[in-house]
Amino acid sequence: MQKVHKDIDRTNAVIAIRGLQKSFGDMSILRGVDLDVYQGENLVVLGRSGTGKSVLIKIISGLLLPDAGQVNVLGQEVAHISPKELTALRLKVGFSFQNSALYDSMTVRQNLEFPLVRNSRNLSRKEINTQVEDVLDAVGLSQTIEQMPSELSGGQRKRIGIARTLILRPEIMLYDEPTAGLDPITCIEINNLINEVQEKYQTTSIIITHDLTCAKETGDRIAMLLDGQFELQGTFEEIFASTDARVQSFYNYNFIE
């Protein structure tokens, strides 16, 4: 099922990137990236492995510093704010890691409580319980609350990872390869969940993927990273109507019906 595109306010960019450059040694990864991400939008960043997709969102979240350029997130220049300001900004930016990043020694409940207790110290036990139960219900896994991560499937762990990110009510969600390593049915469930999160929590999201089904089902807009720059942006159909050989080979490699 293809994403039904909604009207996006193109005057309100919550992420604005200009001239972003990043290299590792002699390898130039991002070569003057320009990108706007608008309030309430699901933006999919497509590109082959090693093209800099994950580097991009690590820079957005302040986990990596750019070599040059500006990265403005929610009105703040990420590379130039204080450590205290960066910590506060990160509470508004949820990062869903590719491997879910759950603590194996904690139950699902404890995994979800951890960011709340760490960042919202004045919450009562009742308030913590309510928020944990709410996000578990949102991802459809209320029954797993006392289970250990090792008892969950890959798709369930992915959902719990998203729930743990959502529990702090971020304004921006960053998904790093959300369907990687999952079977086709679970991929559909994760794609649907990404759209449900957008609608329920009014999030702005960047979805990093090379999975064209994920891109088609979740993206309001697609930005394709080619040779270190976003040379193509638009709907799924607009991107893959391109006669650019790099785009066509990417489509053929990821062939979907």
C-alpha positions as CSV (number, residue, x, y, z in Angstrom):
1,M,0.0,0.0,0.0
2,Q,1.4,3.4,-1.0
3,K,1.6,6.3,1.3
4,V,-1.3,8.7,1.0
5,H,0.4,12.1,0.8
6,K,-1.0,14.9,3.0
7,D,-0.6,18.6,2.8
8,I,2.7,19.7,4.4
9,D,3.5,23.2,5.6
10,R,6.5,24.0,3.3
11,T,7.1,27.3,5.2
12,N,8.0,25.6,8.5
13,A,11.3,23.7,8.2
14,V,12.2,22.1,11.6
15,I,15.5,20.8,10.1
16,A,17.4,23.0,7.7
17,I,20.8,21.8,6.3
18,R,23.0,23.9,4.1
19,G,26.4,23.0,2.5
20,L,27.0,20.0,4.9
21,Q,30.3,18.2,4.3
22,K,31.7,15.2,6.1
23,S,34.8,13.1,5.4
24,F,36.5,10.3,7.1
25,G,40.2,10.4,6.2
26,D,40.5,10.6,2.5
27,M,37.0,9.4,1.9
28,S,34.5,12.2,1.2
29,I,31.0,11.1,2.3
30,L,28.7,14.2,2.3
31,R,29.7,16.7,-0.3
32,G,27.7,19.9,0.2
33,V,24.3,18.5,1.3
34,D,21.3,20.9,1.3
35,L,18.0,19.6,2.8
36,D,14.9,21.0,4.5
37,V,12.5,18.8,6.5
38,Y,9.1,20.3,7.2
39,Q,6.8,20.1,10.2
40,G,4.8,16.9,10.3
41,E,6.5,15.3,7.3
42,N,7.8,11.8,6.9
43,L,10.9,12.3,4.7
44,V,12.6,9.2,3.4
45,V,16.3,9.4,2.6
46,L,17.2,6.7,0.1
47,G,20.7,5.6,-0.9
48,R,22.9,2.6,-1.2
49,S,24.9,1.3,1.8
50,G,27.9,3.5,2.5
51,T,26.5,6.6,0.9
52,G,26.3,8.6,4.1
53,K,22.6,8.2,5.2
54,S,23.4,7.1,8.8
55,V,26.2,9.7,9.0
56,L,23.6,12.4,8.1
57,I,21.2,11.6,11.0
58,K,24.1,11.2,13.4
59,I,25.1,14.8,12.5
60,I,21.5,16.0,12.9
61,S,21.4,14.4,16.4
62,G,24.8,15.8,17.4
63,L,26.5,12.4,17.6
64,L,29.0,13.5,14.9
65,L,30.3,16.9,14.0
66,P,30.3,18.2,10.4
67,D,33.4,19.3,8.7
68,A,31.6,22.3,7.1
69,G,28.1,23.6,6.6
70,Q,25.1,24.4,8.8
71,V,22.7,22.0,10.5
72,N,19.8,23.8,12.2
73,V,17.4,21.7,14.2
74,L,14.3,23.2,15.9
75,G,15.9,26.6,15.5
76,Q,19.3,25.7,17.0
77,E,22.6,25.3,15.2
78,V,23.6,21.8,16.4
79,A,27.4,22.2,16.0
80,H,27.5,25.5,18.0
81,I,25.3,24.9,21.0
82,S,26.6,24.1,24.5
83,P,26.6,20.5,25.8
84,K,23.7,21.4,28.1
85,E,21.7,22.8,25.2
86,L,22.5,19.7,23.1
87,T,21.3,17.4,25.8
88,A,18.0,19.4,26.0
89,L,17.7,19.3,22.2
90,R,18.2,15.5,22.1
91,L,15.2,15.1,24.3
92,K,13.1,16.5,21.4
93,V,14.8,14.3,18.8
94,G,14.1,10.5,19.1
95,F,16.6,8.2,17.5
96,S,15.4,4.7,16.6
97,F,18.5,2.6,16.1
98,Q,18.8,-0.1,13.5
99,N,19.5,-2.8,16.2
100,S,16.7,-1.4,18.6
101,A,19.4,-0.8,21.3
102,L,17.5,-2.4,24.2
103,Y,19.2,-3.3,27.5
104,D,19.2,-7.1,27.6
105,S,19.3,-7.3,31.3
106,M,16.1,-5.2,31.7
107,T,12.5,-6.2,31.2
108,V,10.5,-4.3,28.6
109,R,9.0,-2.3,31.4
110,Q,12.4,-1.4,32.8
111,N,13.7,-0.5,29.3
112,L,10.8,2.0,28.8
113,E,11.1,3.4,32.4
114,F,14.8,4.1,32.0
115,P,14.6,7.2,29.8
116,L,11.7,8.6,31.9
117,V,13.5,8.2,35.2
118,R,16.7,9.5,33.8
119,N,15.2,12.6,32.2
120,S,12.0,13.3,34.2
121,R,12.9,12.9,37.8
122,N,9.7,14.3,39.3
123,L,7.3,11.7,37.9
124,S,5.3,9.6,40.4
125,R,5.2,5.8,40.1
126,K,1.6,6.1,38.8
127,E,2.7,8.6,36.1
128,I,5.6,6.4,35.0
129,N,3.3,3.3,34.8
130,T,0.7,5.2,32.8
131,Q,3.3,6.5,30.2
132,V,4.9,3.1,29.9
133,E,1.5,1.5,29.3
134,D,0.4,4.2,26.8
135,V,3.5,3.7,24.5
136,L,3.3,0.0,24.7
137,D,-0.4,0.2,23.7
138,A,0.6,2.6,20.8
139,V,3.0,0.0,19.4
140,G,0.6,-2.9,20.0
141,L,2.7,-4.8,22.5
142,S,1.0,-4.3,25.9
143,Q,1.3,-8.0,26.6
144,T,5.2,-7.9,26.6
145,I,5.6,-5.6,29.5
146,E,7.3,-8.1,31.8
147,Q,9.2,-10.0,29.2
148,M,13.0,-9.8,28.5
149,P,14.3,-8.6,25.1
150,S,15.7,-12.1,24.5
151,E,12.1,-13.4,24.6
152,L,10.9,-11.1,21.8
153,S,11.1,-11.5,18.0
154,G,13.1,-9.1,15.9
155,G,10.0,-7.2,14.9
156,Q,8.8,-6.9,18.6
157,R,12.3,-5.6,19.6
158,K,12.1,-3.0,16.9
159,R,8.6,-1.9,18.1
160,I,9.8,-1.7,21.7
161,G,12.8,0.4,20.6
162,I,10.4,2.8,18.9
163,A,8.2,2.8,22.0
164,R,11.2,3.7,24.2
165,T,12.0,6.6,21.9
166,L,8.4,7.8,21.9
167,I,8.1,7.8,25.7
168,L,9.8,11.2,25.9
169,R,7.4,12.6,23.3
170,P,10.0,13.8,20.8
171,E,9.1,16.3,18.1
172,I,11.4,14.7,15.6
173,M,11.9,10.9,15.0
174,L,15.0,9.6,13.2
175,Y,14.6,6.0,12.0
176,D,17.8,4.2,11.0
177,E,17.0,1.3,8.6
178,P,13.7,0.5,10.5
179,T,13.0,-2.7,8.3
180,A,16.5,-4.1,8.1
181,G,16.7,-7.8,8.8
182,L,12.9,-8.3,9.1
183,D,10.6,-10.6,7.2
184,P,8.2,-9.1,4.7
185,I,5.1,-9.3,7.0
186,T,6.9,-7.7,9.9
187,C,8.3,-5.0,7.5
188,I,4.7,-4.1,6.6
189,E,3.8,-3.9,10.3
190,I,6.8,-1.5,11.0
191,N,5.9,0.6,8.0
192,N,2.3,1.0,9.3
193,L,3.6,1.8,12.8
194,I,5.8,4.6,11.4
195,N,2.7,6.1,9.8
196,E,0.7,5.6,12.9
197,V,3.3,7.4,15.0
198,Q,3.3,10.3,12.6
199,E,-0.5,10.7,12.9
200,K,-0.9,10.0,16.6
201,Y,2.1,12.0,17.9
202,Q,2.3,14.6,15.1
203,T,6.0,13.9,14.7
204,T,8.4,15.0,11.9
205,S,10.4,12.1,10.8
206,I,13.5,11.2,8.7
207,I,13.5,7.6,7.6
208,I,16.8,6.2,6.5
209,T,16.4,3.2,4.3
210,H,17.4,1.4,1.1
211,D,14.1,-0.6,1.2
212,L,11.9,0.7,-1.6
213,T,8.8,-0.8,-0.1
214,C,9.4,1.1,3.2
215,A,10.1,4.3,1.2
216,K,6.9,4.0,-0.8
217,E,4.7,3.2,2.2
218,T,6.0,5.7,4.7
219,G,7.4,8.7,2.7
220,D,5.5,11.9,2.1
221,R,8.7,12.9,0.2
222,I,11.8,11.1,-1.0
223,A,15.3,12.5,-1.0
224,M,17.9,10.4,-2.8
225,L,21.5,10.6,-1.8
226,L,23.7,10.3,-4.9
227,D,27.5,10.9,-4.8
228,G,27.3,12.8,-1.5
229,Q,24.4,15.1,-2.4
230,F,20.6,15.2,-2.6
231,E,20.3,15.5,-6.4
232,L,16.7,14.3,-6.5
233,Q,13.7,15.1,-4.3
234,G,10.0,14.4,-4.8
235,T,7.4,11.7,-4.6
236,F,8.3,8.1,-5.1
237,E,6.9,8.3,-8.6
238,E,8.8,11.4,-9.4
239,I,12.1,10.0,-8.2
240,F,11.8,6.8,-10.1
241,A,10.6,8.4,-13.3
242,S,14.1,9.7,-13.6
243,T,16.2,8.4,-16.5
244,D,19.4,8.8,-14.4
245,A,21.2,5.5,-14.6
246,R,22.1,5.6,-10.9
247,V,18.5,5.8,-10.0
248,Q,17.4,3.1,-12.4
249,S,20.0,0.7,-11.2
250,F,19.0,1.3,-7.6
251,Y,15.4,0.6,-8.5
252,N,16.3,-2.6,-10.4
253,Y,18.5,-3.8,-7.5
254,N,15.6,-3.3,-5.0
255,F,12.9,-4.4,-7.5
256,I,9.4,-4.2,-6.1
257,E,6.1,-4.7,-7.8
